[in-house]
C-alpha cells in the first residue's frame, strides 16, 4: 500500500498542469475543473466533501476577523482535509462588512487607503473551489505551483 501511495503521489506530482493555470495579480491558480478531471484520471473512485456547520453553511468564521472554508478529499484509502480563508484579490481577509487598510505608496511617498469589500456567496464559492484544488495538491497534483515553481520535477 505504501509503495502504491508513493507511486500515485509521484504520478500526480509529475503531471504538468501549466496549461490549466491562470495568473491573477502575480499569483497562479489551477482551475478546479481541470484539476478534478486530471485527479479523477488517476483516482476514479475519488470523492470530495465540503465541510458545513450545524446550520448547513459551507463557511465558518467571525464577522470581525473573517471566514474560512474547509474541504476533504478521499482517494486510494487516504483522506486529506484542507482549509482556506475567504480573501480578496490582494489576499486580505474578507469580513461581513467592508473595511480599509493603509499601504505605503512609493510613488507618492505617502500612505494610501485600500478597501476590502464585504464577503459574498460568490467569494465563498470561489474559495471553496480553490480549497479543493489545494486539497488535491496534498495528493501531489499541482503541488509545485504552491511551492512557487513553474514546472513539476
Long-range contacts (C-beta under 8 A, 24 or more apart in sequence): 1-77, 4-76, 5-76, 5-78, 8-42, 8-43, 8-76, 8-139, 8-140, 9-139, 9-140, 10-140, 11-42, 11-140, 12-38, 12-39, 12-42, 12-136, 12-139, 12-140, 12-141, 12-143, 13-140, 13-141, 13-143, 13-144, 13-152, 13-153, 14-152, 14-153, 15-141, 15-142, 15-152, 16-151, 16-152, 17-141, 17-142, 17-145, 18-150, 18-151, 21-142, 21-145, 24-89, 25-89, 25-90, 27-91, 28-145, 29-130, 29-133, 30-133, 30-142, 30-145, 31-133, 32-129, 32-130, 32-132, 32-133, 35-132, 35-133, 35-136, 35-141, 35-142, 36-132, 36-136, 38-141, 39-75, 39-136, 39-139, 39-141, 42-141, 43-75, 43-76, 43-139, 45-75, 45-76, 46-73, 46-74, 46-75, 46-76, 47-73, 47-74, 47-75, 48-72, 48-73, 48-74, 48-132, 48-135, 49-73, 49-74, 50-128, 51-81, 58-124, 58-128, 59-86, 59-124, 61-86, 63-95, 63-96, 63-97, 64-95, 64-96, 65-93, 65-95, 66-93, 66-94, 66-95, 66-119, 67-93, 67-94, 67-95, 67-119, 67-124, 69-124, 69-127, 69-128, 69-131, 70-131, 71-128, 71-131, 71-132, 71-135, 72-135, 73-132, 73-135, 73-136, 73-138, 73-139, 75-139, 78-139, 80-135, 80-138, 80-139, 81-135, 82-131, 82-132, 82-134, 82-135, 82-138, 83-131, 84-127, 84-130, 84-131, 84-134, 85-127, 86-119, 86-123, 86-124, 86-127, 87-127, 88-116, 88-117, 88-123, 90-114, 90-116, 92-116, 94-118, 94-119, 94-123, 95-119
